[in-house]
Structure formats: C-alpha cells, structure tokens
Amino acid sequence: MISLAALAGMALVALGIVLSPGPNMVYLVSRSVTQGRRAGLISLGGVAAGFLVYVVAATAGLTTVFALVPPLYTAIKLGGAVYLLWLAWQAVRPGGASAFAPRELPADPPRRLFTMGLVTNLLNPKIAVVYVSLLPQFVDPDRGHVALQSLMLGAVQVLVAVTVNVLIVLGAGSIAAFLTRSPGWQRVQRYLMGSVLAGLALRMGLDRSRAAVA
C-alpha cells in the first residue's frame, strides 16, 4: 500500500514540524507551566482533535482541488516553502525567543482548555501546510486507494505529533527551567529546528511533482 520510504518521510516531516516553535507548542508549554500537566494534557486533547479534523478533510479528497488546478497547487506549495523558511528564520534570528519561554495564561476550566487547544490547532498555518502541500507528495496513486493512503499518512503525522507533544507537556516545566539556566542549549535547540525547517522548505520548493488525485 504505502512504501516504507513514504512513511518514514512523512514521520520526519511531522517530527520537524512538531519540534519547531509554533502556536501549538507555545500554547501547550504555557498552559502546562502555568496551570499544570493535567491542564496541558486536556489542551493537547483539543489539539489532537484538530489533527483529526485535518485528516478527515484530506481523506475526503479535498486535496483533489489542487491536483485539478496545478497552478494553484504550485502556488500553495511555494507559499508553504516560504512559510517554513520564515519559521526557520524566526528560530535562528538574533534575539529570537524559545517556545519554552512561555507567556502567562489565566487558569481555565477543562472545556475551555480543550476548546482552545482545538482552535489553536485548526488555525495553525503549519498544520495546514502539512496537509495541503506536504501530504499529497507522499501519496502514490499507483500503490492503491489514494484516500486510504492519505488516512494512513495522516495517522502517522498525528501519532508523531501527539507523542512528541505529550513529552513536551510532561516535561515543559523542567525543560523551561533547564533552558533558562542554559542559554547555550537554547541556541542549539533554535538552530537545530531552524536547520530542519530550512531543509524541509528547500525540499518542498525544489520539488516538481504534481498533487495526487484522490
């Protein structure tokens, strides 16, 4: 059905995205540090629900629009590459802040925590880039049902993202304290993520493939 190379490629992309500072990470870290791990995990439940919304949308064949209108797909893909380069620059620019230097948030009840996690993810442009520009590139129509491939690849992304975010939530306080005491490690984290994002952006920008038709 799906090649191991495609699965590994999608997992690597998902890892690079989830480890880069962005709305999801900042919100989860801030919530975990200010309100505790339980609040962070409830917020992560909302984030995970947002991932599932994107998976269902991709599986429903919405990416077909971009396959049927190649110039639009190319524009979205190049826009995604530019956005990833912007994220890379934000990570390495002088004075750039780490996601583990979170802002203070007021205490909220579980329902609001879940809802805010969901909304934060649904409005996260990085995740839209993954499903609009990246996921179709790992789908091969010659290997079987495109919608099923999209579902499996989306599941890989969700698994990687949720697993990493659980670890971030559980260790947010300790990581934030460590990075505050060790500015050198802050720079390592930022430059590592910046390099990963820049590499993904270059790969996306240089790719000449067309979107797969569902």
ZIJO-V388736 format. One record per backbone hydrogen bond with DSSP energy under -0.5 kcal/mol. NH is the residue of the N-H (numbers start at 1). CO is the residue of the C=O. Records with the same first field share a line. If there is no record, write none. Layout:
# ZIJO-V388736
NH: CO / CO
This chain:
# ZIJO-V388736
7: 3
8: 4
9: 5
10: 6
11: 7
12: 8
13: 9
14: 10
15: 11
16: 12
17: 13
18: 14
19: 15
20: 16 / 17
26: 22
27: 23
28: 24
29: 25
30: 26
31: 27
32: 28
33: 29
34: 30
35: 31
36: 32
40: 36
41: 37
42: 38
43: 39
44: 40
45: 41
46: 42
47: 43
48: 44
49: 45
50: 46
51: 47
52: 48
53: 49
54: 50
55: 51
56: 52
57: 53
58: 54
59: 55
60: 56
61: 58
62: 57
64: 61
65: 62
66: 63
67: 63
68: 64
69: 65
72: 69
73: 66 / 69
74: 70
75: 71
76: 72
77: 73
78: 74
79: 75
80: 76
81: 77
82: 78
83: 79
84: 80
85: 81
86: 82
87: 83
88: 84
89: 85
90: 86
91: 87
92: 88
93: 89
96: 93
101: 98
113: 109
114: 110
115: 111
116: 112
117: 113
118: 114
119: 115
120: 116
121: 117
122: 118
123: 119
124: 121
125: 123
127: 124
128: 124
129: 125
130: 126
131: 127
132: 128
133: 129
134: 129 / 130
135: 130
137: 134
138: 134 / 135
139: 136
141: 139
143: 140
144: 141
149: 145
150: 146
151: 147
152: 148
153: 149
154: 150
155: 151
156: 152
157: 153
158: 154
159: 155
160: 156
161: 157
162: 158
163: 159
164: 160
165: 161
166: 162
167: 163
168: 164
169: 165
170: 166
171: 167
172: 168 / 169
175: 171
176: 172
177: 173
178: 174
179: 175
180: 176
181: 177
182: 178
185: 182
186: 182
187: 183
188: 184
189: 185
190: 186
191: 187
192: 188
193: 189
194: 190
195: 191
196: 192
197: 193
198: 194
199: 195
200: 196
201: 197
202: 198
203: 199
204: 200
205: 201
206: 202
207: 203
214: 212
